[in-house]
């Protein structure tokens, strides 16, 4: 991302070595964010907002990381340090987005709010491409896990089975055993029989049969063992392939059943219009309360990574409950939430509320618990409270913010 900012003349650097210094600052930031992933939300919002105050504590933290690597940064970029700082943050986020879960957190955090930021020209194009590329990766990943396959698709498996060696008797070895059994030990040539056949017809045959049978059995067992070893190797290979097929079948069956069960639950939820959070119907609930409890309930059904169709399902479910998809300012929605604070406190837990850039849901949570006031909306969320939004877009935004929190807390 730093290079893209340079290519589009959004930042200017006269010495190549200074680019490496920005890269090092980005790497330092990446390490910090990986240790404290809850900060990904704030830094994503900062990176996308060209009007974020330089006095913001997180902005100051990144500026210090740059100065640690580039001592003359302040004097070289005193008029436009914010653009450099945001480029460094975007570089870190872009690298971290190789992890699909972090990519999903960045995507869900930025996708709703970015259209309200005053991004223009090349910078707007760069930011949109950054988010779109991440969004496409999420959609592709979600499509694989959410698809219901009626036919099983197996990883291509193959084994190489060598031709089994036929049983063969070593003729020379057999002859040696027979000589040992039949020839008198005093005559040499490998003979072991203590008697001549003509001297003791009763003893010679007994020794011969015993010694010859042992030799013949040894040769046959040796040949059969070699063949058995080859058969066992082939059997083990076949068993490995069979085990893999059964494992794939089991995993695909479990995944398909989970998706089917979730879709069934969603359809039941939509038709029943029942809220598990307040144990009452969604119908007749006031604006603000309705959107918050619906978004919260919906998160409990849907995994963190999901396809775009999940958004449309929520919006259509919401539209089926409200009389009209009104367009209201954030300030009017917050005033409506005022009337339901007592109920909302019972279902939305109190959290830590620092005055820094936070998600829309986090601000509303703090507003419910009287930690934020409406006058802080611009400072904390980064938008004017007079901006208008449809209720269906509002509930979708809340759902996305809740999914980010769900993703961070599940790791």
Secondary structure, 3 states (H helix, E strand, C coil): CHHHHHHCCCCCCCCHHHHHHHHHHHHHHHHHHHHCHHHHHHHHHHHHCCCCCCCCHHHHHHHHHHHHHCCCHHHHCCCCHHHHHHHHHHHHHHHHCCCHHHHHHHHHHHCCCHHHCCCCHHHHHHHHHHHHHHHHHHHHHHHHHHCCCCCCCCCCCCCCCCCCCCCCCCHHHHHHHHHHHHCEHHHCCCCCECCCCCCCHHHHHHHHHHHHHHHHHHHHHHHHHHHHHHHHHHHHHHHHHHHHHHHHHHHHHHHHHHHHHHHHHHHHHHHHCEECCCCEECCCCCCCHHHHHHHHHHHHHCCCCCCHHHHHHHHHHHHCCCCCCCEEEHHHHHHHHHCCHHHHHCCCCCCCCCCCCCCHHHHHHHHHCCCCCHHHHHHHHCCCCCCEEEHHHHHHHHHHHHHHHHHHHCC
